[in-house]
Amino acid sequence: METFQKTTLLFTIVGAINWGLIGFFDFNLVASLFGTESVLPSIIYAIVGICGLINIGVLFTHFDEHEK
């Protein structure tokens, strides 16, 4: 399970870096690597979004474990 959590965290970090690049430099790394006409960036964005939602669950699970 730890490997799964680290993988989802890695995808979330990649998404955060991409959003930082968009915000600071108006540069979309995912679109520049895979093109804007391809379906691949949409798949990557969906995976990052799902991983973010999974990490929300991991965050609250982590808090619950420390309270016990």
PyMOL commands that place a pseudoatom at each C-alpha (Angstrom):
pseudoatom trace, name=CA, resn=MET, resi=1, chain=A, elem=C, hetatm=0, pos=[0.000, 0.000, 0.000]
pseudoatom trace, name=CA, resn=GLU, resi=2, chain=A, elem=C, hetatm=0, pos=[2.896, 2.348, 0.696]
pseudoatom trace, name=CA, resn=THR, resi=3, chain=A, elem=C, hetatm=0, pos=[4.083, 2.051, -2.915]
pseudoatom trace, name=CA, resn=PHE, resi=4, chain=A, elem=C, hetatm=0, pos=[0.606, 2.981, -4.166]
pseudoatom trace, name=CA, resn=GLN, resi=5, chain=A, elem=C, hetatm=0, pos=[0.495, 6.015, -1.881]
pseudoatom trace, name=CA, resn=LYS, resi=6, chain=A, elem=C, hetatm=0, pos=[3.935, 7.174, -2.980]
pseudoatom trace, name=CA, resn=THR, resi=7, chain=A, elem=C, hetatm=0, pos=[2.960, 6.746, -6.641]
pseudoatom trace, name=CA, resn=THR, resi=8, chain=A, elem=C, hetatm=0, pos=[-0.194, 8.823, -6.202]
pseudoatom trace, name=CA, resn=LEU, resi=9, chain=A, elem=C, hetatm=0, pos=[1.808, 11.435, -4.315]
pseudoatom trace, name=CA, resn=LEU, resi=10, chain=A, elem=C, hetatm=0, pos=[4.340, 11.570, -7.158]
pseudoatom trace, name=CA, resn=PHE, resi=11, chain=A, elem=C, hetatm=0, pos=[1.586, 12.197, -9.722]
pseudoatom trace, name=CA, resn=THR, resi=12, chain=A, elem=C, hetatm=0, pos=[0.125, 14.914, -7.494]
pseudoatom trace, name=CA, resn=ILE, resi=13, chain=A, elem=C, hetatm=0, pos=[3.532, 16.585, -7.200]
pseudoatom trace, name=CA, resn=VAL, resi=14, chain=A, elem=C, hetatm=0, pos=[3.983, 16.487, -10.977]
pseudoatom trace, name=CA, resn=GLY, resi=15, chain=A, elem=C, hetatm=0, pos=[0.568, 18.134, -11.333]
pseudoatom trace, name=CA, resn=ALA, resi=16, chain=A, elem=C, hetatm=0, pos=[1.484, 20.797, -8.785]
pseudoatom trace, name=CA, resn=ILE, resi=17, chain=A, elem=C, hetatm=0, pos=[4.736, 21.549, -10.597]
pseudoatom trace, name=CA, resn=ASN, resi=18, chain=A, elem=C, hetatm=0, pos=[2.853, 21.846, -13.880]
pseudoatom trace, name=CA, resn=TRP, resi=19, chain=A, elem=C, hetatm=0, pos=[0.338, 24.251, -12.315]
pseudoatom trace, name=CA, resn=GLY, resi=20, chain=A, elem=C, hetatm=0, pos=[3.219, 26.262, -10.845]
pseudoatom trace, name=CA, resn=LEU, resi=21, chain=A, elem=C, hetatm=0, pos=[4.814, 26.536, -14.279]
pseudoatom trace, name=CA, resn=ILE, resi=22, chain=A, elem=C, hetatm=0, pos=[1.492, 27.652, -15.743]
pseudoatom trace, name=CA, resn=GLY, resi=23, chain=A, elem=C, hetatm=0, pos=[0.971, 30.235, -13.002]
pseudoatom trace, name=CA, resn=PHE, resi=24, chain=A, elem=C, hetatm=0, pos=[4.465, 31.693, -12.947]
pseudoatom trace, name=CA, resn=PHE, resi=25, chain=A, elem=C, hetatm=0, pos=[5.599, 31.363, -16.550]
pseudoatom trace, name=CA, resn=ASP, resi=26, chain=A, elem=C, hetatm=0, pos=[2.437, 30.613, -18.581]
pseudoatom trace, name=CA, resn=PHE, resi=27, chain=A, elem=C, hetatm=0, pos=[4.122, 27.370, -19.668]
pseudoatom trace, name=CA, resn=ASN, resi=28, chain=A, elem=C, hetatm=0, pos=[2.210, 24.082, -19.739]
pseudoatom trace, name=CA, resn=LEU, resi=29, chain=A, elem=C, hetatm=0, pos=[4.793, 21.301, -19.499]
pseudoatom trace, name=CA, resn=VAL, resi=30, chain=A, elem=C, hetatm=0, pos=[2.333, 18.468, -20.176]
pseudoatom trace, name=CA, resn=ALA, resi=31, chain=A, elem=C, hetatm=0, pos=[0.947, 20.123, -23.300]
pseudoatom trace, name=CA, resn=SER, resi=32, chain=A, elem=C, hetatm=0, pos=[4.427, 20.952, -24.572]
pseudoatom trace, name=CA, resn=LEU, resi=33, chain=A, elem=C, hetatm=0, pos=[5.615, 17.354, -24.086]
pseudoatom trace, name=CA, resn=PHE, resi=34, chain=A, elem=C, hetatm=0, pos=[2.582, 15.582, -25.527]
pseudoatom trace, name=CA, resn=GLY, resi=35, chain=A, elem=C, hetatm=0, pos=[0.964, 18.219, -27.741]
pseudoatom trace, name=CA, resn=THR, resi=36, chain=A, elem=C, hetatm=0, pos=[-2.385, 19.924, -27.452]
pseudoatom trace, name=CA, resn=GLU, resi=37, chain=A, elem=C, hetatm=0, pos=[-4.149, 17.906, -30.158]
pseudoatom trace, name=CA, resn=SER, resi=38, chain=A, elem=C, hetatm=0, pos=[-3.448, 14.558, -28.506]
pseudoatom trace, name=CA, resn=VAL, resi=39, chain=A, elem=C, hetatm=0, pos=[-5.739, 12.822, -26.027]
pseudoatom trace, name=CA, resn=LEU, resi=40, chain=A, elem=C, hetatm=0, pos=[-2.716, 11.998, -23.839]
pseudoatom trace, name=CA, resn=PRO, resi=41, chain=A, elem=C, hetatm=0, pos=[-2.663, 15.315, -21.907]
pseudoatom trace, name=CA, resn=SER, resi=42, chain=A, elem=C, hetatm=0, pos=[-6.328, 14.812, -20.974]
pseudoatom trace, name=CA, resn=ILE, resi=43, chain=A, elem=C, hetatm=0, pos=[-5.524, 11.323, -19.696]
pseudoatom trace, name=CA, resn=ILE, resi=44, chain=A, elem=C, hetatm=0, pos=[-2.588, 12.672, -17.685]
pseudoatom trace, name=CA, resn=TYR, resi=45, chain=A, elem=C, hetatm=0, pos=[-4.733, 15.451, -16.194]
pseudoatom trace, name=CA, resn=ALA, resi=46, chain=A, elem=C, hetatm=0, pos=[-7.400, 12.893, -15.247]
pseudoatom trace, name=CA, resn=ILE, resi=47, chain=A, elem=C, hetatm=0, pos=[-4.825, 10.633, -13.587]
pseudoatom trace, name=CA, resn=VAL, resi=48, chain=A, elem=C, hetatm=0, pos=[-3.364, 13.569, -11.638]
pseudoatom trace, name=CA, resn=GLY, resi=49, chain=A, elem=C, hetatm=0, pos=[-6.858, 14.584, -10.517]
pseudoatom trace, name=CA, resn=ILE, resi=50, chain=A, elem=C, hetatm=0, pos=[-7.703, 11.071, -9.353]
pseudoatom trace, name=CA, resn=CYS, resi=51, chain=A, elem=C, hetatm=0, pos=[-4.389, 10.856, -7.510]
pseudoatom trace, name=CA, resn=GLY, resi=52, chain=A, elem=C, hetatm=0, pos=[-5.143, 14.169, -5.800]
pseudoatom trace, name=CA, resn=LEU, resi=53, chain=A, elem=C, hetatm=0, pos=[-8.470, 12.799, -4.580]
pseudoatom trace, name=CA, resn=ILE, resi=54, chain=A, elem=C, hetatm=0, pos=[-6.767, 9.638, -3.334]
pseudoatom trace, name=CA, resn=ASN, resi=55, chain=A, elem=C, hetatm=0, pos=[-4.223, 11.762, -1.461]
pseudoatom trace, name=CA, resn=ILE, resi=56, chain=A, elem=C, hetatm=0, pos=[-7.051, 13.592, 0.312]
pseudoatom trace, name=CA, resn=GLY, resi=57, chain=A, elem=C, hetatm=0, pos=[-8.147, 10.221, 1.682]
pseudoatom trace, name=CA, resn=VAL, resi=58, chain=A, elem=C, hetatm=0, pos=[-4.583, 9.350, 2.656]
pseudoatom trace, name=CA, resn=LEU, resi=59, chain=A, elem=C, hetatm=0, pos=[-4.259, 12.685, 4.461]
pseudoatom trace, name=CA, resn=PHE, resi=60, chain=A, elem=C, hetatm=0, pos=[-7.325, 12.059, 6.613]
pseudoatom trace, name=CA, resn=THR, resi=61, chain=A, elem=C, hetatm=0, pos=[-6.323, 8.441, 7.249]
pseudoatom trace, name=CA, resn=HIS, resi=62, chain=A, elem=C, hetatm=0, pos=[-2.924, 9.694, 8.432]
pseudoatom trace, name=CA, resn=PHE, resi=63, chain=A, elem=C, hetatm=0, pos=[-4.607, 12.109, 10.855]
pseudoatom trace, name=CA, resn=ASP, resi=64, chain=A, elem=C, hetatm=0, pos=[-6.860, 9.346, 12.202]
pseudoatom trace, name=CA, resn=GLU, resi=65, chain=A, elem=C, hetatm=0, pos=[-3.882, 7.059, 12.889]
pseudoatom trace, name=CA, resn=HIS, resi=66, chain=A, elem=C, hetatm=0, pos=[-2.084, 9.745, 14.932]
pseudoatom trace, name=CA, resn=GLU, resi=67, chain=A, elem=C, hetatm=0, pos=[-5.137, 10.496, 17.067]
pseudoatom trace, name=CA, resn=LYS, resi=68, chain=A, elem=C, hetatm=0, pos=[-5.430, 6.888, 18.289]
for i in range(1, 68): cmd.bond("trace and resi %d" % i, "trace and resi %d" % (i + 1))
show_as sticks, trace
zoom trace
